[in-house]
Amino acid sequence: MKFSQQPGHIFARDENGTLLAEVTFPEREGVAVINHTFVDDSLRGQGVAGQLLQAVADTLRREGRKASPTCSYAVHWFATHPEEQDLLV
């Protein structure tokens, strides 16, 4: 799946512009707060949410930023990816 990116937002839309998946991570006090993950029912179980979180982690690492996950999926993803723990505040 190909993702698009804007500051604090990584997402995918279908050819009609319908949102299929997204993760939001607005910056607060210099930290990316990962506060929302969404995957359309048609894509559930295909690893799309994990791909979104990996894209966030890659972006934050590239930019030298830290993260504070608040959405339940992001909290779980970081807990199961110890190689990304250094991104957390």
C-alpha positions as CSV (number, residue, x, y, z in Angstrom):
1,M,0.0,0.0,0.0
2,K,1.3,3.4,-0.9
3,F,1.0,6.1,1.8
4,S,0.9,9.9,1.5
5,Q,2.3,12.1,4.1
6,Q,1.7,15.6,5.4
7,P,3.1,17.0,8.6
8,G,1.7,14.9,11.5
9,H,-0.4,12.7,9.2
10,I,0.3,9.6,7.1
11,F,-2.6,8.2,5.1
12,A,-3.9,6.2,2.2
13,R,-6.9,6.9,0.0
14,D,-8.4,4.8,-2.8
15,E,-8.8,6.0,-6.4
16,N,-12.1,7.8,-5.4
17,G,-10.4,9.7,-2.6
18,T,-12.0,7.7,0.2
19,L,-9.8,7.4,3.3
20,L,-8.6,3.8,3.8
21,A,-6.0,4.2,6.5
22,E,-4.4,6.9,8.6
23,V,-2.3,7.7,11.6
24,T,-2.0,11.2,13.1
25,F,0.9,12.4,15.2
26,P,0.6,16.2,15.9
27,E,3.6,17.8,17.6
28,R,3.2,19.0,21.1
29,E,6.1,20.6,22.9
30,G,8.6,19.1,20.4
31,V,7.2,15.5,20.7
32,A,5.1,13.7,18.2
33,V,1.9,12.6,19.9
34,I,0.6,9.5,18.1
35,N,-3.0,9.9,18.9
36,H,-5.1,8.2,16.2
37,T,-4.8,5.1,14.0
38,F,-7.5,4.1,11.6
39,V,-7.8,1.2,9.1
40,D,-10.8,0.6,7.0
41,D,-12.6,-2.7,7.7
42,S,-11.8,-3.9,4.1
43,L,-8.1,-3.8,5.0
44,R,-8.1,-5.2,8.6
45,G,-5.9,-8.1,9.3
46,Q,-3.5,-7.3,6.5
47,G,-0.8,-5.5,8.6
48,V,-1.7,-2.0,7.3
49,A,-1.8,-0.5,10.8
50,G,1.7,-1.8,11.5
51,Q,2.9,-0.4,8.2
52,L,1.5,3.0,9.2
53,L,3.3,2.9,12.6
54,Q,6.5,1.8,10.9
55,A,6.2,4.7,8.6
56,V,5.8,7.1,11.5
57,A,8.8,5.5,13.3
58,D,10.9,5.9,10.2
59,T,9.8,9.5,9.7
60,L,10.6,10.4,13.4
61,R,13.9,8.7,13.3
62,R,14.9,10.5,10.0
63,E,13.9,13.8,11.6
64,G,15.5,13.2,14.9
65,R,12.2,13.4,16.8
66,K,10.7,11.6,19.7
67,A,7.2,10.1,20.1
68,S,4.6,9.7,22.8
69,P,1.9,7.2,21.7
70,T,-1.5,7.8,23.2
71,C,-3.8,5.7,20.9
72,S,-4.1,2.1,22.1
73,Y,-2.8,0.6,18.8
74,A,0.3,2.8,18.9
75,V,1.0,1.9,22.5
76,H,0.7,-1.8,21.7
77,W,2.9,-1.4,18.5
78,F,5.7,0.2,20.4
79,A,5.5,-2.4,23.2
80,T,5.9,-5.2,20.6
81,H,8.7,-3.5,18.7
82,P,11.6,-3.1,21.1
83,E,13.9,-1.9,18.3
84,E,11.9,1.3,18.2
85,Q,11.9,2.0,22.0
86,D,14.5,4.7,21.6
87,L,12.0,6.9,19.9
88,L,9.8,7.1,23.0
89,V,10.0,10.0,25.5
